[in-house]
Amino acid sequence: MPEKITGESFKPKALKAAEKYFKNVHMSQEQHIIFNEFVKIVLKYIKMDELAAKGIGWRSVSKWQLDHKRDLLGLEHETPDERIKSIDQLLNIVKDELIKILEDPNEKSLVDIAKEDILEFYRKEFAYR
């Protein structure tokens, strides 16, 4: 098993589409900080352009918001356990988006590890604020 997924592991057109998507994103300052921390963790495991990673992440946020008919700002009013559950749901969408564009499905395990690392980081750093 490779230690890191390389940018060549993903479909180039899908990465370019994700980069383009992120260029039009707007978020609160706190969301921006959390989001950037999540992206750093993803990039530890998955070598891709940062803008592409952000695009995939924000596209996943948009899907989560549509699926749950609310936005991320509502998380501020939830209990820590509810926030963790919501972030876990969101990270499952990110994971699915990454797996869809993987050229080599054998590298899926690194996507799983990245997802779990992000969730653990969120639990420790932000869920109980």
C-alpha positions as CSV (number, residue, x, y, z in Angstrom):
1,M,0.0,0.0,0.0
2,P,1.4,3.4,-0.9
3,E,2.1,5.9,1.8
4,K,0.5,8.8,-0.1
5,I,-1.8,9.0,-3.1
6,T,-0.3,11.0,-5.9
7,G,-2.0,13.6,-8.1
8,E,-1.6,11.1,-11.0
9,S,-4.0,8.8,-9.1
10,F,-6.9,11.0,-10.0
11,K,-8.7,11.8,-13.2
12,P,-7.2,15.1,-14.4
13,K,-10.5,16.5,-15.7
14,A,-12.2,15.9,-12.3
15,L,-9.4,17.7,-10.5
16,K,-9.6,20.7,-12.8
17,A,-13.4,20.9,-12.3
18,A,-12.9,20.9,-8.5
19,E,-10.3,23.7,-8.8
20,K,-12.7,25.8,-10.8
21,Y,-15.6,25.1,-8.3
22,F,-13.6,26.4,-5.4
23,K,-12.7,29.7,-7.0
24,N,-16.2,30.9,-6.4
25,V,-16.6,29.9,-2.8
26,H,-17.4,32.2,0.1
27,M,-17.3,31.2,3.8
28,S,-17.1,32.7,7.3
29,Q,-13.7,33.3,8.8
30,E,-14.0,30.4,11.3
31,Q,-15.3,28.0,8.5
32,H,-12.3,29.1,6.4
33,I,-9.9,28.2,9.3
34,I,-11.5,24.8,9.9
35,F,-11.7,24.1,6.2
36,N,-8.0,24.9,5.6
37,E,-7.0,22.6,8.5
38,F,-9.1,19.8,7.0
39,V,-7.4,20.4,3.6
40,K,-3.9,20.2,5.2
41,I,-4.8,16.8,6.6
42,V,-6.1,15.5,3.3
43,L,-2.9,16.7,1.6
44,K,-0.8,14.7,4.0
45,Y,-2.3,11.6,2.5
46,I,-3.3,12.6,-1.0
47,K,-0.9,14.5,-3.3
48,M,-3.0,16.9,-5.3
49,D,-3.2,20.5,-6.0
50,E,-4.5,22.4,-2.9
51,L,-7.1,24.2,-5.0
52,A,-8.5,20.9,-6.3
53,A,-8.7,19.6,-2.7
54,K,-10.5,22.7,-1.6
55,G,-12.9,22.4,-4.6
56,I,-13.8,18.8,-3.7
57,G,-14.3,19.8,-0.1
58,W,-16.5,22.7,-0.8
59,R,-18.5,20.8,-3.4
60,S,-19.1,18.2,-0.7
61,V,-20.2,21.0,1.8
62,S,-22.7,22.2,-0.8
63,K,-24.1,18.7,-1.3
64,W,-24.3,18.2,2.5
65,Q,-26.2,21.5,2.9
66,L,-28.6,20.5,0.1
67,D,-29.1,17.0,1.5
68,H,-29.8,18.3,5.1
69,K,-31.5,21.6,4.1
70,R,-29.3,23.7,6.3
71,D,-25.9,25.4,6.2
72,L,-22.8,25.0,8.2
73,L,-23.5,28.1,10.3
74,G,-26.2,26.1,12.1
75,L,-23.5,23.8,13.6
76,E,-22.6,26.6,16.0
77,H,-25.9,26.0,17.8
78,E,-25.6,22.2,18.1
79,T,-24.2,20.1,20.9
80,P,-20.6,18.8,20.3
81,D,-22.0,15.3,19.6
82,E,-24.4,16.7,17.0
83,R,-21.6,18.7,15.4
84,I,-19.4,15.6,15.3
85,K,-22.2,13.6,13.6
86,S,-22.7,16.4,11.1
87,I,-19.0,16.6,10.3
88,D,-18.8,12.8,9.9
89,Q,-21.7,12.9,7.4
90,L,-19.9,15.7,5.5
91,L,-16.6,13.8,5.5
92,N,-18.4,10.7,4.1
93,I,-19.4,12.8,1.1
94,V,-15.8,14.1,0.7
95,K,-14.6,10.5,0.9
96,D,-17.2,9.4,-1.7
97,E,-16.2,12.3,-4.0
98,L,-12.5,11.4,-3.7
99,I,-13.1,7.7,-4.3
100,K,-15.2,8.5,-7.4
101,I,-12.3,10.2,-9.1
102,L,-9.5,7.8,-8.0
103,E,-7.8,6.1,-11.0
104,D,-6.7,3.2,-8.7
105,P,-9.4,2.0,-6.4
106,N,-6.7,0.1,-4.4
107,E,-5.7,3.5,-2.9
108,K,-9.1,3.9,-1.2
109,S,-7.7,2.9,2.2
110,L,-5.7,6.1,2.3
111,V,-8.9,8.1,1.7
112,D,-10.4,6.3,4.6
113,I,-7.4,7.1,6.8
114,A,-7.5,10.7,5.9
115,K,-11.2,10.9,6.7
116,E,-10.7,9.4,10.1
117,D,-7.8,11.7,10.9
118,I,-9.8,14.7,10.0
119,L,-12.7,13.6,12.2
120,E,-10.4,13.0,15.1
121,F,-8.8,16.4,14.6
122,Y,-12.2,18.0,14.6
123,R,-13.2,16.2,17.8
124,K,-10.1,17.4,19.6
125,E,-9.8,20.9,18.2
126,F,-13.3,22.3,17.3
127,A,-16.2,20.1,18.4
128,Y,-16.2,21.2,22.1
129,R,-15.4,24.9,21.6
